[in-house]
């Protein structure tokens, strides 16, 4: 079923504000109709946003229902209220530029290098982006790639997106003619918006090389002002270049001693704050002091301080993990706890459609019925006004278990007969299920298929009620308010008058093809007003009550909805050309 929300940021990432409506409120979490602010992911920081001028505390995504929630003090907001949702455009543009740099650098690298050392991961931080390579990359190689990327920026390559038809919600992003990469994040439309890429540095860990990039603010040459801007960016990150021996720093020796103490008592948070807190951290103060130095001194000392920062972060994390592991004993491990099952596979297309149809008809007050697949001739034929000797009871159509009374049901109308006998009006019931007939297997027919029966009995029911519910149902199923149906008179013994309902062929749009047998229309169901005799045999007074019934071949609807041209693909387990 379609999502309640419209992910507008997928359509246009340059929309900065939208008027939208409050769908739900749960405490401090709000669900809106239109979404322009993207939540954070493992590879990209989320948007900063506000609702009616009040900043959103955080964004979160319900992956199962594909919904995005905003966390904010709800105040006087009410369900159904119209509100303004806006994003911090400067923040978004920064993320878009950094994310696009990842794709551009990856594309350029693969185009100028024939080796197997390819980017294997990418991450966008607040002020820089990072590519991870499975092997070390030389500085000369990186500078060559950055130079080529900056020439591409001057040429103004477009950034294009393509949705994968085979995988719902899966998007490919492509810069210029470079190889497309699977990605659903934020990007600029034209790489000229980046300005100029700047190489911040790289370091190698566990055999993998992390390379970090940023951009000059205005795309100018590296003037002293822009150089300072980039260095200020670099001071905020853990950038290791050829920094030399960290033991030259007195701060390193002091940290190593205090790390040993923290490893004994687990006070890692206190140690982190002492060296790296944003205001009073010992190393933070050293980094801030770089601004008072000359450019040459910054170039010499800056990489070493950033390397020390990385060393401190990684050392604390490793020591924390070792400390945690040391606390675990055999008594702490419960081997009876089941491992979360891995979600694999998908519901069969027929099952998906049946569930959608059930939801639709339950909304309009219908119950869901079921009954035996092995039936008697009484309920399969006689109670439906099909007398003995009718062509539909012939062996060419019916599969008998024991002649002449026990058979595999040929339609779920047999359950309709049982319901009409067992319940008093008003009645609204739909009955999905498998049915069986002696049919030759081809692209549109099979000996076993699915049927979807519906029955309504009440006072004052007319054929207009039948046509209305059929039109509403097909509009819902195909998500198309303009779907074309054709009602034509057709004889069915259990109804009078009877109608056949055709839908314009979804494969040829009515021009004629193999699926519709060159007719332009595909018959999807038979229906009509329940026959006087059928009501009477069921103990319902036809002078007081009227009703309608329909029965549809479910498989043909599934084929039309999912674009499946051969019914054998649904159940044969083979791929047909």
Secondary structure, 3 states (H helix, E strand, C coil): CCCCCEEHHHHCCCCCEEEEEEEEEECCEEEECEECCCCCCCCCCCCCEEECCEECCEEEEECCCCEEEEECCCCCCCCCCEEEEEECHHHHHHHHHHHHHHHHHHHHHHHHCCCCCCEEEEEECCCCEEEEECCCCCHHHHHHHHHHHHHHHHHCCEEEEEECCCCCCCEEEEECCCCCEECCCCCCCEHHHHCEEEEEEEEEECCEEEEEEEEECCCCCCCHHHHHHHHHHHHCCCCCCCCCCHHHCHHHHHHHHHHHHHHHHCCHHHHHHHHHCCCCCHHHHHHHHHHHCCHHHHHHHHHHHHHHHHHHHHHHHHHHHHHHHHHCCHHHCCCCCCCCCCCCCCCCHHHHHHHHHHHHHHHCCCEECCCCCEEEHHHHCHHHCCCCCCHHHCCCCCCEEECCCEEECCCCHHHHHHHHHHCCCCEEEEEEEEEECCCCCCCCCCCEEEEEEEEEEECCCCHHHHHHHHHHHHHHHHCCCCCCEEEEECCCCCEEEEEEEEEECCCCCCCCCCCCCCCCEEEEEEEEEECHHHHHHCCCCCCCCEEEEEEEEHHHHHHHHHCCCCCHHHHCCCCCC
